[in-house]
Amino acid sequence: MKIKLPAIIAVALFATTSFTTMAATQVDRQQAQDLQSMGSVSISAVSGSLDDATRQLSQKAEEMGATHYRVVGVDNPGDSSLWSGTAEIYR
């Protein structure tokens, strides 16, 4: 069976795209009980909203190879628009 080069390229691009779009999933304390901890990640001086801080934690978790993360704490000291936070990461 002969497979054409454009078909191979299309399949390779699709596979690459599907892997890069997989992000770490946020879980709660109960869901985390069934997962293996990999440690933690933290962020500081993230400008924006609580959602921006959570997105940064998710991105850091993914960069560390985690499939899941649980936000342990997020803080916005005083009037600051800068966020800090910590998340435990899991596989």
PDB file as gemmi writes it, atoms N, CA and C in Angstrom:
CRYST1    1.000    1.000    1.000  90.00  90.00  90.00 P 1                      
ATOM      1  N   MET A   1       0.837  -1.168   0.000  1.00  0.00           N  
ATOM      2  CA  MET A   1       0.000   0.000   0.000  1.00  0.00           C  
ATOM      3  C   MET A   1       0.886   1.237   0.000  1.00  0.00           C  
ATOM      4  N   LYS A   2       0.585   2.148  -0.879  1.00  0.00           N  
ATOM      5  CA  LYS A   2       1.372   3.355  -1.030  1.00  0.00           C  
ATOM      6  C   LYS A   2       0.627   4.535  -0.409  1.00  0.00           C  
ATOM      7  N   ILE A   3       1.258   5.218   0.536  1.00  0.00           N  
ATOM      8  CA  ILE A   3       0.651   6.388   1.158  1.00  0.00           C  
ATOM      9  C   ILE A   3       1.318   7.623   0.583  1.00  0.00           C  
ATOM     10  N   LYS A   4       0.521   8.587   0.205  1.00  0.00           N  
ATOM     11  CA  LYS A   4       1.055   9.800  -0.392  1.00  0.00           C  
ATOM     12  C   LYS A   4       1.627  10.715   0.682  1.00  0.00           C  
ATOM     13  N   LEU A   5       2.660  11.437   0.305  1.00  0.00           N  
ATOM     14  CA  LEU A   5       3.344  12.340   1.221  1.00  0.00           C  
ATOM     15  C   LEU A   5       2.423  13.389   1.841  1.00  0.00           C  
ATOM     16  N   PRO A   6       1.514  14.040   1.099  1.00  0.00           N  
ATOM     17  CA  PRO A   6       0.629  15.018   1.742  1.00  0.00           C  
ATOM     18  C   PRO A   6      -0.238  14.407   2.851  1.00  0.00           C  
ATOM     19  N   ALA A   7      -0.656  13.169   2.690  1.00  0.00           N  
ATOM     20  CA  ALA A   7      -1.450  12.518   3.723  1.00  0.00           C  
ATOM     21  C   ALA A   7      -0.620  12.295   4.980  1.00  0.00           C  
ATOM     22  N   ILE A   8       0.618  11.920   4.817  1.00  0.00           N  
ATOM     23  CA  ILE A   8       1.510  11.709   5.958  1.00  0.00           C  
ATOM     24  C   ILE A   8       1.752  13.027   6.686  1.00  0.00           C  
ATOM     25  N   ILE A   9       1.970  14.071   5.927  1.00  0.00           N  
ATOM     26  CA  ILE A   9       2.203  15.389   6.532  1.00  0.00           C  
ATOM     27  C   ILE A   9       0.964  15.846   7.296  1.00  0.00           C  
ATOM     28  N   ALA A  10      -0.209  15.651   6.724  1.00  0.00           N  
ATOM     29  CA  ALA A  10      -1.448  16.055   7.379  1.00  0.00           C  
ATOM     30  C   ALA A  10      -1.633  15.313   8.700  1.00  0.00           C  
ATOM     31  N   VAL A  11      -1.370  14.014   8.698  1.00  0.00           N  
ATOM     32  CA  VAL A  11      -1.500  13.218   9.919  1.00  0.00           C  
ATOM     33  C   VAL A  11      -0.489  13.683  10.965  1.00  0.00           C  
ATOM     34  N   ALA A  12       0.734  13.948  10.552  1.00  0.00           N  
ATOM     35  CA  ALA A  12       1.763  14.416  11.486  1.00  0.00           C  
ATOM     36  C   ALA A  12       1.387  15.760  12.095  1.00  0.00           C  
ATOM     37  N   LEU A  13       0.877  16.675  11.293  1.00  0.00           N  
ATOM     38  CA  LEU A  13       0.461  17.980  11.805  1.00  0.00           C  
ATOM     39  C   LEU A  13      -0.706  17.854  12.774  1.00  0.00           C  
ATOM     40  N   PHE A  14      -1.652  16.994  12.458  1.00  0.00           N  
ATOM     41  CA  PHE A  14      -2.798  16.783  13.338  1.00  0.00           C  
ATOM     42  C   PHE A  14      -2.338  16.213  14.676  1.00  0.00           C  
ATOM     43  N   ALA A  15      -1.450  15.245  14.649  1.00  0.00           N  
ATOM     44  CA  ALA A  15      -0.955  14.635  15.884  1.00  0.00           C  
ATOM     45  C   ALA A  15      -0.221  15.661  16.733  1.00  0.00           C  
ATOM     46  N   THR A  16       0.593  16.476  16.122  1.00  0.00           N  
ATOM     47  CA  THR A  16       1.325  17.510  16.847  1.00  0.00           C  
ATOM     48  C   THR A  16       0.367  18.522  17.456  1.00  0.00           C  
ATOM     49  N   THR A  17      -0.616  18.932  16.710  1.00  0.00           N  
ATOM     50  CA  THR A  17      -1.589  19.906  17.195  1.00  0.00           C  
ATOM     51  C   THR A  17      -2.370  19.350  18.373  1.00  0.00           C  
ATOM     52  N   SER A  18      -2.780  18.105  18.295  1.00  0.00           N  
ATOM     53  CA  SER A  18      -3.576  17.541  19.373  1.00  0.00           C  
ATOM     54  C   SER A  18      -2.769  17.414  20.657  1.00  0.00           C  
ATOM     55  N   PHE A  19      -1.470  17.181  20.573  1.00  0.00           N  
ATOM     56  CA  PHE A  19      -0.651  17.090  21.771  1.00  0.00           C  
ATOM     57  C   PHE A  19      -0.402  18.461  22.386  1.00  0.00           C  
ATOM     58  N   THR A  20      -0.237  19.479  21.574  1.00  0.00           N  
ATOM     59  CA  THR A  20       0.063  20.797  22.119  1.00  0.00           C  
ATOM     60  C   THR A  20      -1.165  21.472  22.712  1.00  0.00           C  
ATOM     61  N   THR A  21      -2.353  21.024  22.367  1.00  0.00           N  
ATOM     62  CA  THR A  21      -3.543  21.651  22.923  1.00  0.00           C  
ATOM     63  C   THR A  21      -3.984  21.009  24.233  1.00  0.00           C  
ATOM     64  N   MET A  22      -3.353  19.928  24.635  1.00  0.00           N  
ATOM     65  CA  MET A  22      -3.712  19.284  25.885  1.00  0.00           C  
ATOM     66  C   MET A  22      -3.150  20.114  27.032  1.00  0.00           C  
ATOM     67  N   ALA A  23      -3.996  20.550  27.920  1.00  0.00           N  
ATOM     68  CA  ALA A  23      -3.570  21.356  29.054  1.00  0.00           C  
ATOM     69  C   ALA A  23      -3.821  20.588  30.335  1.00  0.00           C  
ATOM     70  N   ALA A  24      -3.118  20.987  31.368  1.00  0.00           N  
ATOM     71  CA  ALA A  24      -3.357  20.389  32.672  1.00  0.00           C  
ATOM     72  C   ALA A  24      -4.767  20.757  33.122  1.00  0.00           C  
ATOM     73  N   THR A  25      -5.444  19.807  33.729  1.00  0.00           N  
ATOM     74  CA  THR A  25      -6.822  19.985  34.173  1.00  0.00           C  
ATOM     75  C   THR A  25      -6.853  20.294  35.663  1.00  0.00           C  
ATOM     76  N   GLN A  26      -7.630  21.287  36.037  1.00  0.00           N  
ATOM     77  CA  GLN A  26      -7.758  21.634  37.451  1.00  0.00           C  
ATOM     78  C   GLN A  26      -8.651  20.620  38.152  1.00  0.00           C  
ATOM     79  N   VAL A  27      -8.217  20.193  39.345  1.00  0.00           N  
ATOM     80  CA  VAL A  27      -8.994  19.244  40.150  1.00  0.00           C  
ATOM     81  C   VAL A  27      -9.178  19.811  41.550  1.00  0.00           C  
ATOM     82  N   ASP A  28     -10.138  19.256  42.289  1.00  0.00           N  
ATOM     83  CA  ASP A  28     -10.323  19.666  43.674  1.00  0.00           C  
ATOM     84  C   ASP A  28      -9.607  18.669  44.588  1.00  0.00           C  
ATOM     85  N   ARG A  29      -9.666  18.918  45.885  1.00  0.00           N  
ATOM     86  CA  ARG A  29      -8.945  18.088  46.862  1.00  0.00           C  
ATOM     87  C   ARG A  29      -9.365  16.613  46.773  1.00  0.00           C  
ATOM     88  N   GLN A  30     -10.656  16.358  46.643  1.00  0.00           N  
ATOM     89  CA  GLN A  30     -11.144  14.978  46.592  1.00  0.00           C  
ATOM     90  C   GLN A  30     -10.654  14.262  45.327  1.00  0.00           C  
ATOM     91  N   GLN A  31     -10.719  14.917  44.194  1.00  0.00           N  
ATOM     92  CA  GLN A  31     -10.249  14.320  42.944  1.00  0.00           C  
ATOM     93  C   GLN A  31      -8.746  14.064  42.983  1.00  0.00           C  
ATOM     94  N   ALA A  32      -8.005  14.912  43.666  1.00  0.00           N  
ATOM     95  CA  ALA A  32      -6.551  14.790  43.733  1.00  0.00           C  
ATOM     96  C   ALA A  32      -6.104  13.569  44.532  1.00  0.00           C  
ATOM     97  N   GLN A  33      -6.961  13.037  45.384  1.00  0.00           N  
ATOM     98  CA  GLN A  33      -6.600  11.878  46.212  1.00  0.00           C  
ATOM     99  C   GLN A  33      -6.220  10.667  45.374  1.00  0.00           C  
ATOM    100  N   ASP A  34      -6.765  10.555  44.178  1.00  0.00           N  
ATOM    101  CA  ASP A  34      -6.498   9.399  43.325  1.00  0.00           C  
ATOM    102  C   ASP A  34      -5.317   9.616  42.376  1.00  0.00           C  
ATOM    103  N   LEU A  35      -4.649  10.764  42.498  1.00  0.00           N  
ATOM    104  CA  LEU A  35      -3.559  11.106  41.580  1.00  0.00           C  
ATOM    105  C   LEU A  35      -2.217  11.085  42.301  1.00  0.00           C  
ATOM    106  N   GLN A  36      -1.141  10.929  41.530  1.00  0.00           N  
ATOM    107  CA  GLN A  36       0.204  10.913  42.087  1.00  0.00           C  
ATOM    108  C   GLN A  36       0.790  12.321  42.060  1.00  0.00           C  
ATOM    109  N   SER A  37       1.166  12.829  43.223  1.00  0.00           N  
ATOM    110  CA  SER A  37       1.731  14.174  43.327  1.00  0.00           C  
ATOM    111  C   SER A  37       3.113  14.230  42.685  1.00  0.00           C  
ATOM    112  N   MET A  38       3.371  15.344  42.007  1.00  0.00           N  
ATOM    113  CA  MET A  38       4.685  15.590  41.389  1.00  0.00           C  
ATOM    114  C   MET A  38       5.393  16.760  42.061  1.00  0.00           C  
ATOM    115  N   GLY A  39       4.764  17.372  43.040  1.00  0.00           N  
ATOM    116  CA  GLY A  39       5.349  18.548  43.671  1.00  0.00           C  
ATOM    117  C   GLY A  39       4.422  19.733  43.524  1.00  0.00           C  
ATOM    118  N   SER A  40       5.009  20.923  43.384  1.00  0.00           N  
ATOM    119  CA  SER A  40       4.185  22.110  43.265  1.00  0.00           C  
ATOM    120  C   SER A  40       4.823  23.122  42.322  1.00  0.00           C  
ATOM    121  N   VAL A  41       4.011  24.078  41.899  1.00  0.00           N  
ATOM    122  CA  VAL A  41       4.476  25.196  41.083  1.00  0.00           C  
ATOM    123  C   VAL A  41       3.938  26.463  41.730  1.00  0.00           C  
ATOM    124  N   SER A  42       4.614  27.571  41.459  1.00  0.00           N  
ATOM    125  CA  SER A  42       4.134  28.833  41.999  1.00  0.00           C  
ATOM    126  C   SER A  42       4.317  29.939  40.977  1.00  0.00           C  
ATOM    127  N   ILE A  43       3.561  30.985  41.172  1.00  0.00           N  
ATOM    128  CA  ILE A  43       3.629  32.166  40.317  1.00  0.00           C  
ATOM    129  C   ILE A  43       3.723  33.394  41.213  1.00  0.00           C  
ATOM    130  N   SER A  44       4.262  34.471  40.672  1.00  0.00           N  
ATOM    131  CA  SER A  44       4.279  35.734  41.407  1.00  0.00           C  
ATOM    132  C   SER A  44       4.277  36.874  40.405  1.00  0.00           C  
ATOM    133  N   ALA A  45       3.739  37.988  40.832  1.00  0.00           N  
ATOM    134  CA  ALA A  45       3.692  39.210  40.027  1.00  0.00           C  
ATOM    135  C   ALA A  45       2.988  39.008  38.687  1.00  0.00           C  
ATOM    136  N   VAL A  46       1.893  38.233  38.702  1.00  0.00           N  
ATOM    137  CA  VAL A  46       1.093  38.038  37.492  1.00  0.00           C  
ATOM    138  C   VAL A  46       0.058  39.155  37.440  1.00  0.00           C  
ATOM    139  N   SER A  47       0.131  39.945  36.405  1.00  0.00           N  
ATOM    140  CA  SER A  47      -0.787  41.074  36.249  1.00  0.00           C  
ATOM    141  C   SER A  47      -2.113  40.591  35.678  1.00  0.00           C  
ATOM    142  N   GLY A  48      -3.208  41.165  36.162  1.00  0.00           N  
ATOM    143  CA  GLY A  48      -4.516  40.836  35.618  1.00  0.00           C  
ATOM    144  C   GLY A  48      -5.494  40.399  36.676  1.00  0.00           C  
ATOM    145  N   SER A  49      -6.242  39.347  36.333  1.00  0.00           N  
ATOM    146  CA  SER A  49      -7.329  38.872  37.195  1.00  0.00           C  
ATOM    147  C   SER A  49      -6.975  37.527  37.824  1.00  0.00           C  
ATOM    148  N   LEU A  50      -7.889  37.033  38.653  1.00  0.00           N  
ATOM    149  CA  LEU A  50      -7.742  35.705  39.241  1.00  0.00           C  
ATOM    150  C   LEU A  50      -7.651  34.651  38.142  1.00  0.00           C  
ATOM    151  N   ASP A  51      -8.426  34.810  37.082  1.00  0.00           N  
ATOM    152  CA  ASP A  51      -8.375  33.869  35.959  1.00  0.00           C  
ATOM    153  C   ASP A  51      -6.993  33.861  35.308  1.00  0.00           C  
ATOM    154  N   ASP A  52      -6.371  35.027  35.182  1.00  0.00           N  
ATOM    155  CA  ASP A  52      -5.028  35.103  34.610  1.00  0.00           C  
ATOM    156  C   ASP A  52      -4.022  34.350  35.488  1.00  0.00           C  
ATOM    157  N   ALA A  53      -4.153  34.506  36.802  1.00  0.00           N  
ATOM    158  CA  ALA A  53      -3.262  33.805  37.723  1.00  0.00           C  
ATOM    159  C   ALA A  53      -3.462  32.291  37.627  1.00  0.00           C  
ATOM    160  N   THR A  54      -4.716  31.856  37.565  1.00  0.00           N  
ATOM    161  CA  THR A  54      -5.015  30.427  37.445  1.00  0.00           C  
ATOM    162  C   THR A  54      -4.488  29.870  36.127  1.00  0.00           C  
ATOM    163  N   ARG A  55      -4.631  30.633  35.054  1.00  0.00           N  
ATOM    164  CA  ARG A  55      -4.092  30.208  33.746  1.00  0.00           C  
ATOM    165  C   ARG A  55      -2.586  30.026  33.811  1.00  0.00           C  
ATOM    166  N   GLN A  56      -1.902  30.934  34.494  1.00  0.00           N  
ATOM    167  CA  GLN A  56      -0.449  30.831  34.640  1.00  0.00           C  
ATOM    168  C   GLN A  56      -0.064  29.580  35.428  1.00  0.00           C  
ATOM    169  N   LEU A  57      -0.817  29.264  36.475  1.00  0.00           N  
ATOM    170  CA  LEU A  57      -0.550  28.046  37.242  1.00  0.00           C  
ATOM    171  C   LEU A  57      -0.756  26.810  36.370  1.00  0.00           C  
ATOM    172  N   SER A  58      -1.818  26.814  35.572  1.00  0.00           N  
ATOM    173  CA  SER A  58      -2.088  25.702  34.666  1.00  0.00           C  
ATOM    174  C   SER A  58      -0.952  25.533  33.662  1.00  0.00           C  
ATOM    175  N   GLN A  59      -0.489  26.641  33.115  1.00  0.00           N  
ATOM    176  CA  GLN A  59       0.594  26.595  32.125  1.00  0.00           C  
ATOM    177  C   GLN A  59       1.883  26.061  32.749  1.00  0.00           C  
ATOM    178  N   LYS A  60       2.205  26.514  33.957  1.00  0.00           N  
ATOM    179  CA  LYS A  60       3.407  26.017  34.630  1.00  0.00           C  
ATOM    180  C   LYS A  60       3.282  24.518  34.929  1.00  0.00           C  
ATOM    181  N   ALA A  61       2.086  24.083  35.339  1.00  0.00           N  
ATOM    182  CA  ALA A  61       1.860  22.664  35.608  1.00  0.00           C  
ATOM    183  C   ALA A  61       2.108  21.851  34.345  1.00  0.00           C  
ATOM    184  N   GLU A  62       1.579  22.321  33.234  1.00  0.00           N  
ATOM    185  CA  GLU A  62       1.753  21.631  31.957  1.00  0.00           C  
ATOM    186  C   GLU A  62       3.228  21.580  31.562  1.00  0.00           C  
ATOM    187  N   GLU A  63       3.939  22.681  31.747  1.00  0.00           N  
ATOM    188  CA  GLU A  63       5.368  22.728  31.415  1.00  0.00           C  
ATOM    189  C   GLU A  63       6.169  21.718  32.220  1.00  0.00           C  
ATOM    190  N   MET A  64       5.713  21.407  33.438  1.00  0.00           N  
ATOM    191  CA  MET A  64       6.386  20.427  34.288  1.00  0.00           C  
ATOM    192  C   MET A  64       5.958  19.001  33.966  1.00  0.00           C  
ATOM    193  N   GLY A  65       5.057  18.834  33.001  1.00  0.00           N  
ATOM    194  CA  GLY A  65       4.624  17.506  32.598  1.00  0.00           C  
ATOM    195  C   GLY A  65       3.422  16.983  33.367  1.00  0.00           C  
ATOM    196  N   ALA A  66       2.760  17.852  34.119  1.00  0.00           N  
ATOM    197  CA  ALA A  66       1.596  17.431  34.898  1.00  0.00           C  
ATOM    198  C   ALA A  66       0.360  17.340  34.015  1.00  0.00           C  
ATOM    199  N   THR A  67      -0.521  16.424  34.363  1.00  0.00           N  
ATOM    200  CA  THR A  67      -1.795  16.313  33.660  1.00  0.00           C  
ATOM    201  C   THR A  67      -2.904  17.002  34.447  1.00  0.00           C  
ATOM    202  N   HIS A  68      -2.670  17.195  35.762  1.00  0.00           N  
ATOM    203  CA  HIS A  68      -3.656  17.812  36.634  1.00  0.00           C  
ATOM    204  C   HIS A  68      -2.956  18.748  37.620  1.00  0.00           C  
ATOM    205  N   TYR A  69      -3.717  19.712  38.136  1.00  0.00           N  
ATOM    206  CA  TYR A  69      -3.197  20.593  39.174  1.00  0.00           C  
ATOM    207  C   TYR A  69      -4.333  20.996  40.107  1.00  0.00           C  
ATOM    208  N   ARG A  70      -3.950  21.331  41.357  1.00  0.00           N  
ATOM    209  CA  ARG A  70      -4.923  21.790  42.349  1.00  0.00           C  
ATOM    210  C   ARG A  70      -4.391  23.079  42.946  1.00  0.00           C  
ATOM    211  N   VAL A  71      -5.149  24.143  42.809  1.00  0.00           N  
ATOM    212  CA  VAL A  71      -4.744  25.432  43.349  1.00  0.00           C  
ATOM    213  C   VAL A  71      -4.778  25.345  44.874  1.00  0.00           C  
ATOM    214  N   VAL A  72      -3.640  25.617  45.497  1.00  0.00           N  
ATOM    215  CA  VAL A  72      -3.531  25.584  46.945  1.00  0.00           C  
ATOM    216  C   VAL A  72      -3.865  26.959  47.513  1.00  0.00           C  
ATOM    217  N   GLY A  73      -3.398  27.998  46.840  1.00  0.00           N  
ATOM    218  CA  GLY A  73      -3.691  29.343  47.312  1.00  0.00           C  
ATOM    219  C   GLY A  73      -3.328  30.379  46.266  1.00  0.00           C  
ATOM    220  N   VAL A  74      -4.103  31.445  46.229  1.00  0.00           N  
ATOM    221  CA  VAL A  74      -3.853  32.568  45.330  1.00  0.00           C  
ATOM    222  C   VAL A  74      -4.082  33.840  46.144  1.00  0.00           C  
ATOM    223  N   ASP A  75      -3.188  34.810  45.963  1.00  0.00           N  
ATOM    224  CA  ASP A  75      -3.270  36.020  46.764  1.00  0.00           C  
ATOM    225  C   ASP A  75      -3.055  37.248  45.901  1.00  0.00           C  
ATOM    226  N   ASN A  76      -3.771  38.302  46.251  1.00  0.00           N  
ATOM    227  CA  ASN A  76      -3.653  39.593  45.603  1.00  0.00           C  
ATOM    228  C   ASN A  76      -3.481  40.608  46.735  1.00  0.00           C  
ATOM    229  N   PRO A  77      -2.238  40.858  47.164  1.00  0.00           N  
ATOM    230  CA  PRO A  77      -2.032  41.692  48.335  1.00  0.00           C  
ATOM    231  C   PRO A  77      -2.458  43.142  48.133  1.00  0.00           C  
ATOM    232  N   GLY A  78      -3.241  43.644  49.072  1.00  0.00           N  
ATOM    233  CA  GLY A  78      -3.653  45.038  49.052  1.00  0.00           C  
ATOM    234  C   GLY A  78      -4.430  45.422  47.817  1.00  0.00           C  
ATOM    235  N   ASP A  79      -4.119  46.576  47.265  1.00  0.00           N  
ATOM    236  CA  ASP A  79      -4.793  47.091  46.070  1.00  0.00           C  
ATOM    237  C   ASP A  79      -4.109  46.613  44.794  1.00  0.00           C  
ATOM    238  N   SER A  80      -3.124  45.809  44.942  1.00  0.00           N  
ATOM    239  CA  SER A  80      -2.301  45.393  43.810  1.00  0.00           C  
ATOM    240  C   SER A  80      -3.106  44.615  42.775  1.00  0.00           C  
ATOM    241  N   SER A  81      -2.734  44.811  41.522  1.00  0.00           N  
ATOM    242  CA  SER A  81      -3.320  43.996  40.460  1.00  0.00           C  
ATOM    243  C   SER A  81      -2.377  42.846  40.125  1.00  0.00           C  
ATOM    244  N   LEU A  82      -1.371  42.628  40.972  1.00  0.00           N  
ATOM    245  CA  LEU A  82      -0.411  41.548  40.768  1.00  0.00           C  
ATOM    246  C   LEU A  82      -0.771  40.372  41.680  1.00  0.00           C  
ATOM    247  N   TRP A  83      -0.831  39.198  41.087  1.00  0.00           N  
ATOM    248  CA  TRP A  83      -1.251  37.988  41.793  1.00  0.00           C  
ATOM    249  C   TRP A  83      -0.064  37.071  42.051  1.00  0.00           C  
ATOM    250  N   SER A  84      -0.135  36.327  43.143  1.00  0.00           N  
ATOM    251  CA  SER A  84       0.801  35.264  43.466  1.00  0.00           C  
ATOM    252  C   SER A  84      -0.029  34.026  43.784  1.00  0.00           C  
ATOM    253  N   GLY A  85       0.548  32.857  43.573  1.00  0.00           N  
ATOM    254  CA  GLY A  85      -0.204  31.649  43.873  1.00  0.00           C  
ATOM    255  C   GLY A  85       0.636  30.400  43.813  1.00  0.00           C  
ATOM    256  N   THR A  86       0.078  29.329  44.344  1.00  0.00           N  
ATOM    257  CA  THR A  86       0.733  28.020  44.386  1.00  0.00           C  
ATOM    258  C   THR A  86      -0.280  26.951  44.015  1.00  0.00           C  
ATOM    259  N   ALA A  87       0.204  25.941  43.300  1.00  0.00           N  
ATOM    260  CA  ALA A  87      -0.642  24.796  42.954  1.00  0.00           C  
ATOM    261  C   ALA A  87       0.160  23.510  43.116  1.00  0.00           C  
ATOM    262  N   GLU A  88      -0.485  22.483  43.602  1.00  0.00           N  
ATOM    263  CA  GLU A  88       0.126  21.156  43.636  1.00  0.00           C  
ATOM    264  C   GLU A  88      -0.135  20.529  42.274  1.00  0.00           C  
ATOM    265  N   ILE A  89       0.859  19.825  41.741  1.00  0.00           N  
ATOM    266  CA  ILE A  89       0.715  19.225  40.412  1.00  0.00           C  
ATOM    267  C   ILE A  89       0.741  17.702  40.509  1.00  0.00           C  
ATOM    268  N   TYR A  90       0.032  17.076  39.565  1.00  0.00           N  
ATOM    269  CA  TYR A  90      -0.157  15.621  39.594  1.00  0.00           C  
ATOM    270  C   TYR A  90       0.000  15.016  38.200  1.00  0.00           C  
ATOM    271  N   ARG A  91       0.293  13.714  38.215  1.00  0.00           N  
ATOM    272  CA  ARG A  91       0.268  12.963  36.958  1.00  0.00           C  
ATOM    273  C   ARG A  91      -0.827  11.949  37.018  1.00  0.00           C  
TER     274      ARG A  91                                                      
END                                                                             
